[in-house]
C-alpha cells in the first residue's frame, strides 16, 4: 500500500460503514423478508465491492503503520484484538456472498417461503438474529469501522504532511522513524552501563536521547531537532573510552537520517567553481 492508497481505503471504509448502517436500520424487515433484500439497498453495490478487499486492505494498512507510527499501530492492534473487527466484517461479508450466490428455488417452494416469511417474527426464531448462528454484533462492527476510518484518516494526513514537506534536496518522508528510535534505544542501553561518567552528565545525555526519541515518535518529527540532540550526544560520547558502542549507535542514527533524507548531492546546488586560467610556462626564444 502506498501513502495515497490510504485515502482510498478510508473512502471504502465509509462505503462499508454506510451499508452496514442501512442493514441495521432495516434489520427487522430484512429478518422477515430475507437478507437478500440487503443487496438492493442504496449503498450495497460499492460496499460489496469494497468488502472483497477489506481483509487485504486492513493487513496492508497494519504493516504500513507498523513501519511508520508505533502509537497508531498499537491503537490498530487493539481495535482488531478487542473489537475482532476483521473477523466480524468477514463474517458479514461471507453471509452476504452466500445470499448473493444462492440459486433461485422453484415456484412451489417460493410460495411456501413467502407464507413462512409473513408469520409473526417471534415465531421464526428471533433469537438467531439476522446472521443466523454466526456471532455477529452489527452495531459494534459499525462503531469499530468508524474508529478504523478515523485511524486511516489521521495516518493519511500524517503521510501527506511528510510528503508535502519534501523538497528537491531534503526528503524526510524517506526516513523511517522506527529505525531511528531503535538506534536511540540501543544507545540508551549502552550509556546506562557507563562507569566513566558522572550521574549528572549521564542524566544530561539521557535527556538529549529521550528528547530525540520523543520527537522521532511524534506525528510530525522535526529532524533538525533530532539531529541537533544526537550531534551533542555524539560529541560527548566520542571522548569516552568505554562508550564506543553508544557513540557508534548515535553516529549511525545521524548518518541514517542524513543518508536517507538527502537524495541529491548538495554540491549540485552550489555555484560552479571559477575557472582559473593557468599561464603557459615561459618559453625560450629561438631566433
N, C-alpha and C positions, 0 to 999 in steps of 0.2 A: 504494500500500500504506500503510495506517495502522499505528500502533505496535502495536495489539492483534492485527493480522493476522500479524505476525512470529511470534508464538507458534503460530498455526495452521499456518503454513508449517513451523515446526520439527516439529510433530506429523506433518505429511505426509511430511517427510523421514524420520522414524523408521519410517513405514509402508513407504516405498520401500526403505529400508535392510534392514528385516526380510525383505521379499520377495526381495531380491537375495541375502541370506544363505541363504534356503531354496533358491533356484535353485542357488547354489554348492554347497550340501550335497548336492544331488541331481543334480549335473551329469552324472555318468556314466549314471545311469538315464534322465535326460532326453535324453542324446545317443543312447541306444538306442531309446527309445520316442517321441521327438519333443518339441520344445519346447512343443507344445500342452498337454502334461501339466502344465506350469508354471501354466497358467490355473486349475487346481483346487487349487493349494497353499493352505494356510490363510490366508495373508496376501495372496493375489492380488487379491481384489476391491477393498479400499480402496487398495492400492498402485497398481493400474491406473488408478483414478480420480485419484489424486494425480499420476501421470505425465502426465496430459493437460495439466496446467497448470504443469508443472515449469519449463519454459523461461521462461514469462511470469513466474512467481513469482521465479525467480532474477534476472531482469532488474530487476524492481521492487525487490527487496531490495538489489541493487547500487546502483541510483540513490538509494535511501533512505540507505544507509550512506555514500555519497559526499558527501551533504549534511551529514552529522552527525559522522562519525568517520573521519578520514583513515587512522588506523593500521589499523582493521579493514577499511577499503576496500582498502588495499594487500594485506592478507592474502587477501582475497577474490579480488582480481585475480590474485594469484599462484596460488591454488588452481585457478582456471579456465585460466590460460595454461599452467602447467606440468603440471597434472593432467588438462587437457582434460575437465573434469568434465561440462560441458553437452553436449559432443559425445558422450562415452561414454554418458551416460544417454539421450540422444536416439537413439543407435543401438540400444540395448537396447529402448527403448520402441517404436521403429519395427518391430523384429523381432517383438516380441510382438503388435503391432497386425496385422502381416501374417499371423501364425499364427492370430490370432483371426478374421480376415476370410476365411481360406482356406475354400473351399467343400468339402463332403464329396465324396469320389470314389466311383465305382461299386463294386459288391461284388467284381468280379474284380481290379481294381487294388488294392483294400484288402487282399485276400488276399496278393497279391504283396508289398505293403508290409510286411505282418506277418511274412512269411517273411524278407524282407530285414532287418527290424529285429532278428531273432533271430540273424543272422550275427554272428560274433565282432566285437567293437568295432574291433579293429585293421584288419580287412578293409574297413571302410567309410570309410576316410579320416579317421583320428583327428586328423590334423594340422589339419583345418579348424576343429575346435572347435565349441562349442555354437551359436555365432552365424555359422557359415559362414565366408565370406571376410572378414567385417567385422572390423576391428582393434579388438576389444573386450577390455579387461582387467577382468574382473568383480571380482576381488579388490581391485584398485587402486581401482575405482569405489566399492566398499563403504567402503574406508578414507576416500576423499575425501568421501563423503556424510556420514560421521561427523564429519569436520572441518567441513564446511559446517553441520551441525546444531549443532556447538559454537559456531561464529561467530554463528549466528542466536540461540542461547540467551544468549550474552553481550550481544548487541545488544539483545535484548528486556529483559533485566534493567536495562541502562543506561537504556533508554527508560522503563521502569516507574518507576525511581527518580526520573527527571526529572519525570514526571507526578505522582507522589505528593508531591514537594516543592512543587508548585504550591499556592498558596492563593488567597484571594479577590482579593488585590491583586497579588501578585508571581507571575508565571508564567515561570520560567526555561526551560520547555520551548519557549517561543516564540522563544527566541534561537538563532540558527544559529551555532555556534562557528566554522565556516569563514569566515563574513563578518567576525567579529571578528579572526580570525587574518590575513586578507587586509589589513585596515586596519593592524594592528600591523606586518606585513611592510613595508607602504608607508612607515610612519613610520620604521622601522629604516633603510630605504634612504635616506630623506631626511636623517635625522640623521647618517648616515655621511658625508655630504658637507659638514657644517657646518665652518666655519673659525673661528667666533667663540666657540668653547667649548674649554676645556682638555681634554687627554686623560683626566684623572681624572674630570671631570664627564661627559664623553662615555661613559666606561665605566659610570658610575653610571646614566645614563639608559638605556643599552642593557640594563643588568642588570634594571631595572624592566620594560622592554618584553619581554625574553626570559622573565622570570618570569611575566608576564601571558599570554604566548603559550603557555608550558608548561602553565599552569593551564587555559587555554581548550581545549587538546588532551587534557586528562585525561578519565578516564571520568566523573567527577562534578565538573565545574568549580565552584569557589567564586567566584561572580560578584562578591561583595563584595570579595574579594582583588583580582580583576582590575580592578574599578572603582577601588579604592584606589591601585593601582600606576599606572593611567592618569591619575588626577587629579594625582598628584605630577609625572608627566612633562608633563602639560598646563600645570601651574603654572610649570615651569621653561622650557619652550619658548615659552610665550606672551610672555616678556620678551626673546626673542632676535630681533634684526632680520632675520636670514637664515634663520629657521626657520618661516615661515608655513605651508608645506606640511605639515611634520611636525606642527605644532600642530593643523592642520586635520584630519589623519587621526586623531589621538588624540581630538580632540573628537568627531569623527563616531563613533568606536568607543564612546565613553561614551554619546552620545545614542542610538545604535542599541540598546545593551544596555538602557538605561532605557526607551526608547520601545517596545521590543518586549516587555519583561517586565512592565511596569506596565500592566495592562489597564483599570484604573478610576482615575479621578481620586482622589488621596488626600484631596482636600477633602471627599469624601462621607463619609469616616470620621472627620472632625474634628467636635467638638461644634459645634452651631449657634451663631452669634454671639448675644450677648444683645441683646434688643430694647430700645432706648432710646426713651423717650417724649420727644418734642420738645414743650416747653411752648408753649402758644399765646402769640403776641405780645400784650403788654398792650393792651387796647382802651381807647378813650376812653369815658368815661361820658357817656351822652347823657341828660340829665334832661328 
